[in-house]
Amino acid sequence: MLGLNERVSSVDYPMGGESDKPLIDTLADDEVQGPEACLVDGDVKEHVDLWLDELSEKQREVVVRRFGLRGHESATLEEVGAEIGLTRERVRQIQVEALKKLRRSLEKQGLSLEALFET
């Protein structure tokens, strides 16, 4: 036991190296909502639902499953294809068509897909 060298450091002490940040600033905060949780809340969710409703049923199904919206887990092209009975390539094509349609719709409203995810 005497051979153990325990070193205790304060989380407020600077980490050293090139950064003067304290250790506490680098630890994850489990209370902070991630991007997915933010989409579930407020006006953004309502707008996303309205934009998704502009897509065809097949396009909406692909986008919802690919990006984990409306209670779905995000899935790969292969997984979506298996779930809805399409090939990976066909799912990719539908996704591309749907995203183009969404982009045009957003641009008509003076928005962009990228602007939705800026902090």
Biopython code that builds the backbone (N, CA, C, O; Angstrom):
import numpy as np
from Bio.PDB.StructureBuilder import StructureBuilder

atoms = [
    (1, "MET", "N", (0.801, -1.198, 0.000)),
    (1, "MET", "CA", (0.000, 0.000, 0.000)),
    (1, "MET", "C", (0.847, 1.268, 0.000)),
    (1, "MET", "O", (0.486, 2.275, -0.609)),
    (2, "LEU", "N", (1.966, 1.198, 0.686)),
    (2, "LEU", "CA", (2.798, 2.386, 0.760)),
    (2, "LEU", "C", (3.406, 2.732, -0.586)),
    (2, "LEU", "O", (3.826, 3.867, -0.811)),
    (3, "GLY", "N", (3.454, 1.744, -1.493)),
    (3, "GLY", "CA", (4.045, 1.970, -2.800)),
    (3, "GLY", "C", (3.136, 2.733, -3.751)),
    (3, "GLY", "O", (3.582, 3.200, -4.799)),
    (4, "LEU", "N", (1.871, 2.861, -3.394)),
    (4, "LEU", "CA", (0.947, 3.583, -4.265)),
    (4, "LEU", "C", (1.221, 5.073, -4.189)),
    (4, "LEU", "O", (1.406, 5.634, -3.109)),
    (5, "ASN", "N", (1.243, 5.683, -5.316)),
    (5, "ASN", "CA", (1.469, 7.115, -5.362)),
    (5, "ASN", "C", (0.179, 7.770, -5.831)),
    (5, "ASN", "O", (-0.064, 7.901, -7.031)),
    (6, "GLU", "N", (-0.627, 8.171, -4.891)),
    (6, "GLU", "CA", (-1.888, 8.814, -5.239)),
    (6, "GLU", "C", (-1.655, 10.304, -5.396)),
    (6, "GLU", "O", (-1.049, 10.961, -4.549)),
    (7, "ARG", "N", (-2.153, 10.810, -6.502)),
    (7, "ARG", "CA", (-2.002, 12.234, -6.776)),
    (7, "ARG", "C", (-3.388, 12.828, -6.904)),
    (7, "ARG", "O", (-4.188, 12.369, -7.719)),
    (8, "VAL", "N", (-3.675, 13.822, -6.128)),
    (8, "VAL", "CA", (-4.974, 14.470, -6.144)),
    (8, "VAL", "C", (-4.800, 15.855, -6.741)),
    (8, "VAL", "O", (-3.894, 16.600, -6.368)),
    (9, "SER", "N", (-5.688, 16.189, -7.683)),
    (9, "SER", "CA", (-5.646, 17.515, -8.300)),
    (9, "SER", "C", (-7.029, 18.135, -8.247)),
    (9, "SER", "O", (-8.042, 17.437, -8.293)),
    (10, "SER", "N", (-7.057, 19.421, -8.152)),
    (10, "SER", "CA", (-8.316, 20.150, -8.181)),
    (10, "SER", "C", (-8.815, 20.237, -9.618)),
    (10, "SER", "O", (-8.019, 20.393, -10.544)),
    (11, "VAL", "N", (-10.132, 20.137, -9.809)),
    (11, "VAL", "CA", (-10.697, 20.279, -11.153)),
    (11, "VAL", "C", (-10.646, 21.731, -11.619)),
    (11, "VAL", "O", (-10.880, 22.018, -12.793)),
    (12, "ASP", "N", (-10.341, 22.645, -10.697)),
    (12, "ASP", "CA", (-10.229, 24.057, -11.061)),
    (12, "ASP", "C", (-8.806, 24.446, -11.457)),
    (12, "ASP", "O", (-8.579, 25.560, -11.929)),
    (13, "TYR", "N", (-7.860, 23.550, -11.272)),
    (13, "TYR", "CA", (-6.463, 23.820, -11.584)),
    (13, "TYR", "C", (-6.251, 23.739, -13.100)),
    (13, "TYR", "O", (-6.763, 22.810, -13.726)),
    (14, "PRO", "N", (-5.515, 24.678, -13.715)),
    (14, "PRO", "CA", (-5.277, 24.616, -15.166)),
    (14, "PRO", "C", (-4.632, 23.297, -15.576)),
    (14, "PRO", "O", (-3.773, 22.766, -14.873)),
    (15, "MET", "N", (-5.062, 22.779, -16.726)),
    (15, "MET", "CA", (-4.576, 21.488, -17.205)),
    (15, "MET", "C", (-3.118, 21.539, -17.616)),
    (15, "MET", "O", (-2.417, 20.531, -17.526)),
    (16, "GLY", "N", (-2.655, 22.682, -18.061)),
    (16, "GLY", "CA", (-1.278, 22.787, -18.514)),
    (16, "GLY", "C", (-1.190, 22.599, -20.013)),
    (16, "GLY", "O", (-2.209, 22.575, -20.704)),
    (17, "GLY", "N", (0.012, 22.468, -20.511)),
    (17, "GLY", "CA", (0.194, 22.331, -21.949)),
    (17, "GLY", "C", (-0.134, 23.639, -22.646)),
    (17, "GLY", "O", (0.177, 24.717, -22.139)),
    (18, "GLU", "N", (-0.759, 23.541, -23.803)),
    (18, "GLU", "CA", (-1.092, 24.737, -24.581)),
    (18, "GLU", "C", (-2.359, 25.420, -24.090)),
    (18, "GLU", "O", (-2.656, 26.540, -24.505)),
    (19, "SER", "N", (-3.105, 24.766, -23.217)),
    (19, "SER", "CA", (-4.377, 25.300, -22.763)),
    (19, "SER", "C", (-4.299, 25.724, -21.306)),
    (19, "SER", "O", (-3.734, 25.017, -20.471)),
    (20, "ASP", "N", (-4.868, 26.876, -21.012)),
    (20, "ASP", "CA", (-4.967, 27.325, -19.628)),
    (20, "ASP", "C", (-6.322, 26.976, -19.031)),
    (20, "ASP", "O", (-6.649, 27.408, -17.926)),
    (21, "LYS", "N", (-7.117, 26.189, -19.768)),
    (21, "LYS", "CA", (-8.444, 25.818, -19.285)),
    (21, "LYS", "C", (-8.331, 24.903, -18.076)),
    (21, "LYS", "O", (-7.470, 24.025, -18.029)),
    (22, "PRO", "N", (-9.204, 25.115, -17.101)),
    (22, "PRO", "CA", (-9.233, 24.164, -15.988)),
    (22, "PRO", "C", (-9.875, 22.849, -16.435)),
    (22, "PRO", "O", (-10.643, 22.822, -17.396)),
    (23, "LEU", "N", (-9.562, 21.781, -15.745)),
    (23, "LEU", "CA", (-10.094, 20.459, -16.062)),
    (23, "LEU", "C", (-11.620, 20.468, -16.094)),
    (23, "LEU", "O", (-12.219, 19.788, -16.927)),
    (24, "ILE", "N", (-12.249, 21.215, -15.217)),
    (24, "ILE", "CA", (-13.713, 21.244, -15.133)),
    (24, "ILE", "C", (-14.348, 21.678, -16.459)),
    (24, "ILE", "O", (-15.453, 21.248, -16.787)),
    (25, "ASP", "N", (-13.650, 22.532, -17.223)),
    (25, "ASP", "CA", (-14.191, 23.005, -18.500)),
    (25, "ASP", "C", (-14.154, 21.944, -19.589)),
    (25, "ASP", "O", (-14.799, 22.106, -20.624)),
    (26, "THR", "N", (-13.421, 20.874, -19.379)),
    (26, "THR", "CA", (-13.319, 19.826, -20.398)),
    (26, "THR", "C", (-14.213, 18.627, -20.102)),
    (26, "THR", "O", (-14.312, 17.712, -20.919)),
    (27, "LEU", "N", (-14.862, 18.623, -18.945)),
    (27, "LEU", "CA", (-15.733, 17.509, -18.572)),
    (27, "LEU", "C", (-17.115, 17.697, -19.184)),
    (27, "LEU", "O", (-17.623, 18.816, -19.257)),
    (28, "ALA", "N", (-17.719, 16.597, -19.623)),
    (28, "ALA", "CA", (-19.051, 16.647, -20.230)),
    (28, "ALA", "C", (-20.097, 16.966, -19.169)),
    (28, "ALA", "O", (-20.011, 16.504, -18.031)),
    (29, "ASP", "N", (-21.085, 17.763, -19.561)),
    (29, "ASP", "CA", (-22.207, 18.098, -18.693)),
    (29, "ASP", "C", (-23.398, 17.261, -19.122)),
    (29, "ASP", "O", (-23.980, 17.503, -20.179)),
    (30, "ASP", "N", (-23.766, 16.280, -18.309)),
    (30, "ASP", "CA", (-24.868, 15.382, -18.650)),
    (30, "ASP", "C", (-26.223, 16.079, -18.655)),
    (30, "ASP", "O", (-27.196, 15.534, -19.175)),
    (31, "GLU", "N", (-26.296, 17.269, -18.087)),
    (31, "GLU", "CA", (-27.560, 17.998, -18.035)),
    (31, "GLU", "C", (-27.834, 18.801, -19.311)),
    (31, "GLU", "O", (-28.967, 19.223, -19.539)),
    (32, "VAL", "N", (-26.827, 19.012, -20.129)),
    (32, "VAL", "CA", (-26.983, 19.789, -21.358)),
    (32, "VAL", "C", (-27.656, 18.929, -22.416)),
    (32, "VAL", "O", (-27.284, 17.774, -22.622)),
    (33, "GLN", "N", (-28.653, 19.505, -23.087)),
    (33, "GLN", "CA", (-29.347, 18.777, -24.146)),
    (33, "GLN", "C", (-28.486, 18.717, -25.395)),
    (33, "GLN", "O", (-27.837, 19.697, -25.762)),
    (34, "GLY", "N", (-28.485, 17.563, -26.043)),
    (34, "GLY", "CA", (-27.789, 17.406, -27.308)),
    (34, "GLY", "C", (-28.644, 17.934, -28.449)),
    (34, "GLY", "O", (-29.783, 18.343, -28.226)),
    (35, "PRO", "N", (-28.107, 17.932, -29.685)),
    (35, "PRO", "CA", (-28.845, 18.447, -30.834)),
    (35, "PRO", "C", (-30.176, 17.740, -31.055)),
    (35, "PRO", "O", (-31.163, 18.381, -31.416)),
    (36, "GLU", "N", (-30.214, 16.430, -30.842)),
    (36, "GLU", "CA", (-31.452, 15.688, -31.058)),
    (36, "GLU", "C", (-32.524, 16.134, -30.071)),
    (36, "GLU", "O", (-33.689, 16.273, -30.443)),
    (37, "ALA", "N", (-32.141, 16.357, -28.816)),
    (37, "ALA", "CA", (-33.098, 16.798, -27.813)),
    (37, "ALA", "C", (-33.619, 18.192, -28.134)),
    (37, "ALA", "O", (-34.782, 18.499, -27.874)),
    (38, "CYS", "N", (-32.765, 19.030, -28.694)),
    (38, "CYS", "CA", (-33.205, 20.373, -29.075)),
    (38, "CYS", "C", (-34.258, 20.321, -30.170)),
    (38, "CYS", "O", (-35.193, 21.121, -30.173)),
    (39, "LEU", "N", (-34.111, 19.379, -31.105)),
    (39, "LEU", "CA", (-35.100, 19.250, -32.171)),
    (39, "LEU", "C", (-36.460, 18.838, -31.636)),
    (39, "LEU", "O", (-37.490, 19.174, -32.221)),
    (40, "VAL", "N", (-36.465, 18.114, -30.531)),
    (40, "VAL", "CA", (-37.717, 17.646, -29.964)),
    (40, "VAL", "C", (-38.481, 18.807, -29.349)),
    (40, "VAL", "O", (-39.708, 18.756, -29.258)),
    (41, "ASP", "N", (-37.798, 19.829, -28.936)),
    (41, "ASP", "CA", (-38.414, 20.947, -28.242)),
    (41, "ASP", "C", (-38.782, 22.084, -29.187)),
    (41, "ASP", "O", (-38.127, 22.317, -30.203)),
    (42, "GLY", "N", (-39.850, 22.781, -28.818)),
    (42, "GLY", "CA", (-40.181, 24.069, -29.381)),
    (42, "GLY", "C", (-40.524, 24.152, -30.841)),
    (42, "GLY", "O", (-40.964, 23.187, -31.465)),
    (43, "ASP", "N", (-40.305, 25.350, -31.373)),
    (43, "ASP", "CA", (-40.700, 25.700, -32.729)),
    (43, "ASP", "C", (-39.992, 24.889, -33.796)),
    (43, "ASP", "O", (-40.583, 24.604, -34.837)),
    (44, "VAL", "N", (-38.760, 24.515, -33.570)),
    (44, "VAL", "CA", (-38.013, 23.785, -34.589)),
    (44, "VAL", "C", (-38.712, 22.474, -34.914)),
    (44, "VAL", "O", (-38.826, 22.101, -36.082)),
    (45, "LYS", "N", (-39.180, 21.771, -33.885)),
    (45, "LYS", "CA", (-39.880, 20.504, -34.104)),
    (45, "LYS", "C", (-41.134, 20.727, -34.943)),
    (45, "LYS", "O", (-41.414, 19.960, -35.864)),
    (46, "GLU", "N", (-41.877, 21.766, -34.627)),
    (46, "GLU", "CA", (-43.090, 22.063, -35.393)),
    (46, "GLU", "C", (-42.756, 22.348, -36.852)),
    (46, "GLU", "O", (-43.442, 21.863, -37.752)),
    (47, "HIS", "N", (-41.711, 23.127, -37.091)),
    (47, "HIS", "CA", (-41.319, 23.443, -38.459)),
    (47, "HIS", "C", (-40.822, 22.206, -39.197)),
    (47, "HIS", "O", (-41.150, 22.006, -40.367)),
    (48, "VAL", "N", (-40.039, 21.380, -38.525)),
    (48, "VAL", "CA", (-39.552, 20.153, -39.155)),
    (48, "VAL", "C", (-40.733, 19.286, -39.560)),
    (48, "VAL", "O", (-40.741, 18.722, -40.655)),
    (49, "ASP", "N", (-41.732, 19.174, -38.688)),
    (49, "ASP", "CA", (-42.921, 18.388, -39.021)),
    (49, "ASP", "C", (-43.639, 18.963, -40.240)),
    (49, "ASP", "O", (-44.079, 18.213, -41.111)),
    (50, "LEU", "N", (-43.760, 20.271, -40.306)),
    (50, "LEU", "CA", (-44.406, 20.903, -41.467)),
    (50, "LEU", "C", (-43.608, 20.651, -42.738)),
    (50, "LEU", "O", (-44.182, 20.348, -43.784)),
    (51, "TRP", "N", (-42.293, 20.775, -42.653)),
    (51, "TRP", "CA", (-41.457, 20.543, -43.835)),
    (51, "TRP", "C", (-41.523, 19.086, -44.271)),
    (51, "TRP", "O", (-41.573, 18.797, -45.467)),
    (52, "LEU", "N", (-41.522, 18.170, -43.314)),
    (52, "LEU", "CA", (-41.610, 16.749, -43.663)),
    (52, "LEU", "C", (-42.936, 16.421, -44.332)),
    (52, "LEU", "O", (-43.001, 15.548, -45.197)),
    (53, "ASP", "N", (-43.989, 17.118, -43.933)),
    (53, "ASP", "CA", (-45.305, 16.874, -44.530)),
    (53, "ASP", "C", (-45.359, 17.284, -45.999)),
    (53, "ASP", "O", (-46.274, 16.878, -46.716)),
    (54, "GLU", "N", (-44.399, 18.079, -46.454)),
    (54, "GLU", "CA", (-44.337, 18.470, -47.866)),
    (54, "GLU", "C", (-43.758, 17.359, -48.742)),
    (54, "GLU", "O", (-43.872, 17.412, -49.967)),
    (55, "LEU", "N", (-43.147, 16.369, -48.127)),
    (55, "LEU", "CA", (-42.541, 15.265, -48.877)),
    (55, "LEU", "C", (-43.582, 14.197, -49.197)),
    (55, "LEU", "O", (-44.632, 14.120, -48.558)),
    (56, "SER", "N", (-43.271, 13.372, -50.201)),
    (56, "SER", "CA", (-44.127, 12.218, -50.472)),
    (56, "SER", "C", (-44.007, 11.251, -49.293)),
    (56, "SER", "O", (-43.083, 11.356, -48.486)),
    (57, "GLU", "N", (-44.935, 10.323, -49.203)),
    (57, "GLU", "CA", (-44.917, 9.372, -48.088)),
    (57, "GLU", "C", (-43.602, 8.591, -48.038)),
    (57, "GLU", "O", (-43.029, 8.407, -46.964)),
    (58, "LYS", "N", (-43.130, 8.138, -49.187)),
    (58, "LYS", "CA", (-41.887, 7.353, -49.255)),
    (58, "LYS", "C", (-40.686, 8.220, -48.854)),
    (58, "LYS", "O", (-39.827, 7.777, -48.093)),
    (59, "GLN", "N", (-40.629, 9.460, -49.370)),
    (59, "GLN", "CA", (-39.530, 10.357, -49.019)),
    (59, "GLN", "C", (-39.527, 10.648, -47.520)),
    (59, "GLN", "O", (-38.480, 10.624, -46.873)),
    (60, "ARG", "N", (-40.704, 10.920, -46.982)),
    (60, "ARG", "CA", (-40.822, 11.215, -45.552)),
    (60, "ARG", "C", (-40.344, 10.019, -44.719)),
    (60, "ARG", "O", (-39.613, 10.192, -43.744)),
    (61, "GLU", "N", (-40.758, 8.816, -45.105)),
    (61, "GLU", "CA", (-40.368, 7.608, -44.374)),
    (61, "GLU", "C", (-38.850, 7.430, -44.375)),
    (61, "GLU", "O", (-38.260, 7.099, -43.347)),
    (62, "VAL", "N", (-38.232, 7.648, -45.512)),
    (62, "VAL", "CA", (-36.774, 7.512, -45.614)),
    (62, "VAL", "C", (-36.073, 8.556, -44.743)),
    (62, "VAL", "O", (-35.170, 8.210, -43.981)),
    (63, "VAL", "N", (-36.470, 9.813, -44.840)),
    (63, "VAL", "CA", (-35.818, 10.885, -44.079)),
    (63, "VAL", "C", (-36.004, 10.669, -42.576)),
    (63, "VAL", "O", (-35.057, 10.813, -41.802)),
    (64, "VAL", "N", (-37.209, 10.327, -42.175)),
    (64, "VAL", "CA", (-37.501, 10.115, -40.758)),
    (64, "VAL", "C", (-36.650, 8.982, -40.193)),
    (64, "VAL", "O", (-36.094, 9.103, -39.101)),
    (65, "ARG", "N", (-36.551, 7.894, -40.928)),
    (65, "ARG", "CA", (-35.770, 6.747, -40.445)),
    (65, "ARG", "C", (-34.262, 7.001, -40.529)),
    (65, "ARG", "O", (-33.519, 6.593, -39.637)),
    (66, "ARG", "N", (-33.809, 7.663, -41.580)),
    (66, "ARG", "CA", (-32.365, 7.920, -41.734)),
    (66, "ARG", "C", (-31.834, 8.851, -40.653)),
    (66, "ARG", "O", (-30.741, 8.639, -40.127)),
    (67, "PHE", "N", (-32.614, 9.891, -40.318)),
    (67, "PHE", "CA", (-32.123, 10.925, -39.416)),
    (67, "PHE", "C", (-32.706, 10.834, -38.008)),
    (67, "PHE", "O", (-32.489, 11.730, -37.192)),
    (68, "GLY", "N", (-33.446, 9.759, -37.711)),
    (68, "GLY", "CA", (-33.933, 9.540, -36.355)),
    (68, "GLY", "C", (-34.949, 10.556, -35.886)),
    (68, "GLY", "O", (-34.860, 11.048, -34.761)),
    (69, "LEU", "N", (-35.912, 10.877, -36.727)),
    (69, "LEU", "CA", (-36.954, 11.837, -36.376)),
    (69, "LEU", "C", (-38.244, 11.113, -36.015)),
    (69, "LEU", "O", (-38.410, 9.929, -36.309)),
    (70, "ARG", "N", (-39.156, 11.844, -35.370)),
    (70, "ARG", "CA", (-40.485, 11.327, -35.025)),
    (70, "ARG", "C", (-40.423, 9.994, -34.277)),
    (70, "ARG", "O", (-41.196, 9.078, -34.556)),
    (71, "GLY", "N", (-39.507, 9.901, -33.342)),
    (71, "GLY", "CA", (-39.432, 8.729, -32.478)),
    (71, "GLY", "C", (-38.641, 7.551, -33.019)),
    (71, "GLY", "O", (-38.534, 6.525, -32.348)),
    (72, "HIS", "N", (-38.086, 7.673, -34.213)),
    (72, "HIS", "CA", (-37.269, 6.596, -34.783)),
    (72, "HIS", "C", (-35.811, 6.784, -34.386)),
    (72, "HIS", "O", (-35.366, 7.904, -34.135)),
    (73, "GLU", "N", (-35.079, 5.691, -34.331)),
    (73, "GLU", "CA", (-33.627, 5.744, -34.172)),
    (73, "GLU", "C", (-33.031, 6.001, -35.552)),
    (73, "GLU", "O", (-33.560, 5.508, -36.548)),
    (74, "SER", "N", (-31.941, 6.761, -35.630)),
    (74, "SER", "CA", (-31.305, 6.969, -36.928)),
    (74, "SER", "C", (-30.758, 5.635, -37.428)),
    (74, "SER", "O", (-30.259, 4.823, -36.649)),
    (75, "ALA", "N", (-30.861, 5.424, -38.733)),
    (75, "ALA", "CA", (-30.493, 4.136, -39.317)),
    (75, "ALA", "C", (-29.638, 4.349, -40.556)),
    (75, "ALA", "O", (-29.678, 5.411, -41.177)),
    (76, "THR", "N", (-28.869, 3.336, -40.906)),
    (76, "THR", "CA", (-28.054, 3.377, -42.121)),
    (76, "THR", "C", (-28.946, 3.178, -43.339)),
    (76, "THR", "O", (-30.111, 2.799, -43.217)),
    (77, "LEU", "N", (-28.381, 3.438, -44.512)),
    (77, "LEU", "CA", (-29.122, 3.196, -45.752)),
    (77, "LEU", "C", (-29.573, 1.741, -45.830)),
    (77, "LEU", "O", (-30.704, 1.455, -46.223)),
    (78, "GLU", "N", (-28.688, 0.830, -45.456)),
    (78, "GLU", "CA", (-29.013, -0.598, -45.495)),
    (78, "GLU", "C", (-30.152, -0.939, -44.547)),
    (78, "GLU", "O", (-31.064, -1.684, -44.904)),
    (79, "GLU", "N", (-30.098, -0.389, -43.337)),
    (79, "GLU", "CA", (-31.137, -0.663, -42.345)),
    (79, "GLU", "C", (-32.491, -0.130, -42.795)),
    (79, "GLU", "O", (-33.508, -0.810, -42.660)),
    (80, "VAL", "N", (-32.500, 1.084, -43.326)),
    (80, "VAL", "CA", (-33.759, 1.657, -43.812)),
    (80, "VAL", "C", (-34.306, 0.800, -44.944)),
    (80, "VAL", "O", (-35.498, 0.494, -44.976)),
    (81, "GLY", "N", (-33.441, 0.415, -45.869)),
    (81, "GLY", "CA", (-33.869, -0.428, -46.982)),
    (81, "GLY", "C", (-34.496, -1.725, -46.511)),
    (81, "GLY", "O", (-35.533, -2.140, -47.028)),
    (82, "ALA", "N", (-33.876, -2.366, -45.538)),
    (82, "ALA", "CA", (-34.412, -3.621, -45.006)),
    (82, "ALA", "C", (-35.761, -3.403, -44.322)),
    (82, "ALA", "O", (-36.651, -4.249, -44.417)),
    (83, "GLU", "N", (-35.911, -2.273, -43.637)),
    (83, "GLU", "CA", (-37.151, -1.984, -42.915)),
    (83, "GLU", "C", (-38.319, -1.698, -43.849)),
    (83, "GLU", "O", (-39.459, -2.048, -43.544)),
    (84, "ILE", "N", (-38.040, -1.060, -44.990)),
    (84, "ILE", "CA", (-39.151, -0.674, -45.871)),
    (84, "ILE", "C", (-39.136, -1.407, -47.209)),
    (84, "ILE", "O", (-39.915, -1.083, -48.105)),
    (85, "GLY", "N", (-38.260, -2.385, -47.345)),
    (85, "GLY", "CA", (-38.269, -3.235, -48.529)),
    (85, "GLY", "C", (-37.689, -2.619, -49.788)),
    (85, "GLY", "O", (-38.192, -2.855, -50.886)),
    (86, "LEU", "N", (-36.630, -1.829, -49.638)),
    (86, "LEU", "CA", (-35.954, -1.211, -50.780)),
    (86, "LEU", "C", (-34.460, -1.511, -50.708)),
    (86, "LEU", "O", (-33.931, -1.863, -49.653)),
    (87, "THR", "N", (-33.796, -1.364, -51.845)),
    (87, "THR", "CA", (-32.347, -1.537, -51.849)),
    (87, "THR", "C", (-31.680, -0.321, -51.224)),
    (87, "THR", "O", (-32.273, 0.754, -51.134)),
    (88, "ARG", "N", (-30.436, -0.510, -50.794)),
    (88, "ARG", "CA", (-29.653, 0.586, -50.237)),
    (88, "ARG", "C", (-29.572, 1.734, -51.234)),
    (88, "ARG", "O", (-29.733, 2.895, -50.857)),
    (89, "GLU", "N", (-29.326, 1.422, -52.500)),
    (89, "GLU", "CA", (-29.187, 2.451, -53.532)),
    (89, "GLU", "C", (-30.485, 3.225, -53.730)),
    (89, "GLU", "O", (-30.462, 4.444, -53.898)),
    (90, "ARG", "N", (-31.610, 2.527, -53.710)),
    (90, "ARG", "CA", (-32.895, 3.217, -53.896)),
    (90, "ARG", "C", (-33.185, 4.131, -52.705)),
    (90, "ARG", "O", (-33.714, 5.228, -52.882)),
    (91, "VAL", "N", (-32.847, 3.693, -51.509)),
    (91, "VAL", "CA", (-33.018, 4.534, -50.323)),
    (91, "VAL", "C", (-32.159, 5.788, -50.459)),
    (91, "VAL", "O", (-32.611, 6.887, -50.140)),
    (92, "ARG", "N", (-30.925, 5.629, -50.930)),
    (92, "ARG", "CA", (-30.032, 6.779, -51.125)),
    (92, "ARG", "C", (-30.621, 7.760, -52.126)),
    (92, "ARG", "O", (-30.592, 8.970, -51.902)),
    (93, "GLN", "N", (-31.161, 7.240, -53.240)),
    (93, "GLN", "CA", (-31.762, 8.097, -54.263)),
    (93, "GLN", "C", (-32.957, 8.872, -53.704)),
    (93, "GLN", "O", (-33.102, 10.069, -53.954)),
    (94, "ILE", "N", (-33.801, 8.186, -52.954)),
    (94, "ILE", "CA", (-34.973, 8.840, -52.361)),
    (94, "ILE", "C", (-34.532, 9.904, -51.363)),
    (94, "ILE", "O", (-35.120, 10.983, -51.302)),
    (95, "GLN", "N", (-33.504, 9.603, -50.586)),
    (95, "GLN", "CA", (-32.982, 10.575, -49.623)),
    (95, "GLN", "C", (-32.485, 11.828, -50.338)),
    (95, "GLN", "O", (-32.783, 12.944, -49.912)),
    (96, "VAL", "N", (-31.734, 11.651, -51.416)),
    (96, "VAL", "CA", (-31.210, 12.792, -52.176)),
    (96, "VAL", "C", (-32.364, 13.637, -52.716)),
    (96, "VAL", "O", (-32.336, 14.863, -52.610)),
    (97, "GLU", "N", (-33.376, 12.991, -53.292)),
    (97, "GLU", "CA", (-34.541, 13.713, -53.816)),
    (97, "GLU", "C", (-35.246, 14.486, -52.701)),
    (97, "GLU", "O", (-35.610, 15.649, -52.877)),
    (98, "ALA", "N", (-35.433, 13.835, -51.562)),
    (98, "ALA", "CA", (-36.135, 14.457, -50.437)),
    (98, "ALA", "C", (-35.365, 15.659, -49.902)),
    (98, "ALA", "O", (-35.960, 16.701, -49.629)),
    (99, "LEU", "N", (-34.057, 15.526, -49.752)),
    (99, "LEU", "CA", (-33.261, 16.635, -49.228)),
    (99, "LEU", "C", (-33.230, 17.812, -50.191)),
    (99, "LEU", "O", (-33.213, 18.965, -49.759)),
    (100, "LYS", "N", (-33.221, 17.533, -51.500)),
    (100, "LYS", "CA", (-33.302, 18.620, -52.487)),
    (100, "LYS", "C", (-34.629, 19.351, -52.348)),
    (100, "LYS", "O", (-34.679, 20.580, -52.382)),
    (101, "LYS", "N", (-35.699, 18.586, -52.192)),
    (101, "LYS", "CA", (-37.030, 19.174, -52.046)),
    (101, "LYS", "C", (-37.109, 20.018, -50.772)),
    (101, "LYS", "O", (-37.657, 21.120, -50.788)),
    (102, "LEU", "N", (-36.567, 19.505, -49.681)),
    (102, "LEU", "CA", (-36.552, 20.256, -48.425)),
    (102, "LEU", "C", (-35.713, 21.522, -48.547)),
    (102, "LEU", "O", (-36.100, 22.579, -48.050)),
    (103, "ARG", "N", (-34.563, 21.412, -49.208)),
    (103, "ARG", "CA", (-33.696, 22.577, -49.391)),
    (103, "ARG", "C", (-34.416, 23.678, -50.178)),
    (103, "ARG", "O", (-34.353, 24.852, -49.815)),
    (104, "ARG", "N", (-35.100, 23.286, -51.260)),
    (104, "ARG", "CA", (-35.851, 24.272, -52.054)),
    (104, "ARG", "C", (-36.939, 24.933, -51.213)),
    (104, "ARG", "O", (-37.131, 26.147, -51.285)),
    (105, "SER", "N", (-37.640, 24.147, -50.429)),
    (105, "SER", "CA", (-38.699, 24.670, -49.572)),
    (105, "SER", "C", (-38.145, 25.664, -48.556)),
    (105, "SER", "O", (-38.729, 26.725, -48.333)),
    (106, "LEU", "N", (-37.025, 25.319, -47.946)),
    (106, "LEU", "CA", (-36.406, 26.212, -46.973)),
    (106, "LEU", "C", (-35.904, 27.493, -47.628)),
    (106, "LEU", "O", (-36.053, 28.579, -47.068)),
    (107, "GLU", "N", (-35.312, 27.368, -48.812)),
    (107, "GLU", "CA", (-34.802, 28.549, -49.510)),
    (107, "GLU", "C", (-35.931, 29.508, -49.858)),
    (107, "GLU", "O", (-35.743, 30.724, -49.817)),
    (108, "LYS", "N", (-37.100, 28.976, -50.199)),
    (108, "LYS", "CA", (-38.261, 29.832, -50.476)),
    (108, "LYS", "C", (-38.646, 30.637, -49.239)),
    (108, "LYS", "O", (-39.197, 31.732, -49.347)),
    (109, "GLN", "N", (-38.351, 30.088, -48.071)),
    (109, "GLN", "CA", (-38.662, 30.761, -46.810)),
    (109, "GLN", "C", (-37.475, 31.578, -46.293)),
    (109, "GLN", "O", (-37.530, 32.133, -45.195)),
    (110, "GLY", "N", (-36.413, 31.648, -47.080)),
    (110, "GLY", "CA", (-35.240, 32.419, -46.689)),
    (110, "GLY", "C", (-34.358, 31.717, -45.669)),
    (110, "GLY", "O", (-33.606, 32.368, -44.943)),
    (111, "LEU", "N", (-34.445, 30.388, -45.610)),
    (111, "LEU", "CA", (-33.659, 29.608, -44.658)),
    (111, "LEU", "C", (-32.747, 28.650, -45.399)),
    (111, "LEU", "O", (-32.839, 28.506, -46.618)),
    (112, "SER", "N", (-31.865, 27.997, -44.654)),
    (112, "SER", "CA", (-31.029, 26.949, -45.233)),
    (112, "SER", "C", (-30.918, 25.810, -44.231)),
    (112, "SER", "O", (-31.079, 26.017, -43.028)),
    (113, "LEU", "N", (-30.642, 24.599, -44.730)),
    (113, "LEU", "CA", (-30.460, 23.458, -43.833)),
    (113, "LEU", "C", (-29.311, 23.716, -42.870)),
    (113, "LEU", "O", (-29.393, 23.374, -41.691)),
    (114, "GLU", "N", (-28.241, 24.319, -43.375)),
    (114, "GLU", "CA", (-27.067, 24.578, -42.551)),
    (114, "GLU", "C", (-27.390, 25.547, -41.418)),
    (114, "GLU", "O", (-26.882, 25.391, -40.307)),
    (115, "ALA", "N", (-28.231, 26.548, -41.687)),
    (115, "ALA", "CA", (-28.574, 27.543, -40.676)),
    (115, "ALA", "C", (-29.325, 26.924, -39.501)),
    (115, "ALA", "O", (-29.250, 27.427, -38.380)),
    (116, "LEU", "N", (-30.042, 25.846, -39.752)),
    (116, "LEU", "CA", (-30.783, 25.189, -38.673)),
    (116, "LEU", "C", (-29.865, 24.618, -37.614)),
    (116, "LEU", "O", (-30.255, 24.505, -36.452)),
    (117, "PHE", "N", (-28.644, 24.255, -37.997)),
    (117, "PHE", "CA", (-27.756, 23.565, -37.080)),
    (117, "PHE", "C", (-26.591, 24.422, -36.605)),
    (117, "PHE", "O", (-25.684, 23.916, -35.943)),
    (118, "GLU", "N", (-26.602, 25.715, -36.933)),
    (118, "GLU", "CA", (-25.568, 26.615, -36.425)),
    (118, "GLU", "C", (-25.870, 26.938, -34.976)),
    (118, "GLU", "O", (-27.031, 26.978, -34.567)),
    (119, "THR", "N", (-24.816, 27.170, -34.199)),
    (119, "THR", "CA", (-25.019, 27.492, -32.787)),
    (119, "THR", "C", (-24.954, 28.974, -32.570)),
    (119, "THR", "O", (-25.102, 29.440, -31.441)),
]
sb = StructureBuilder()
sb.init_structure("model")
sb.init_model(0)
sb.init_chain("A")
sb.init_seg("    ")
for serial, (resi, resn, name, xyz) in enumerate(atoms, 1):
    if name == "N":
        sb.init_residue(resn, " ", resi, " ")
    sb.init_atom(name, np.array(xyz, "f"), 0.0, 1.0, " ", f" {name:<3s}", serial, name[0])
structure = sb.get_structure()
